[in-house]
């Protein structure tokens, strides 16, 4: 069975980068997106550690961005385009919350990346998450809003306890 979390990762990354856009030009936008994608990927792999978990979310759907939009005020413009906003149905609130936690806490991000070694998503291929766990000054400037703890707090706090439980002592990821 082929299990693919890429629609969920892409949509949740897009939501984060729209809610907390890059400050600067095209390079800043690209650096911001890479950081968001790395955080979302780690969060998604932690949230759906097994092929069965990933398959179930693929069948049932992740839930969408409605609550996140409401919390951040992104729903206040009143303009809705059902066809243009279809990607929003693939946004995963828990994954977005966990990614927000990882983007604002380097120690937690390192712990989360280390926890992936026990999961089944990386296989034999080494995966690097440097822009998430060790951003340089250019990364930080590009993602100033995306990494701002006060701005991300409402999203991060939604499911932070679940992430801490997942990463806590004795919490093993199954492959």
PyMOL commands that set and color helices and strands:
alter all, ss='L'
color gray80, all
select helices_A, chain A and resi 6-19+26-47+51-60+66-72+86-90+93-104+106-118+130-133+137-142+149-167
alter helices_A, ss='H'
color red, helices_A
deselect
rebuild
show_as cartoon
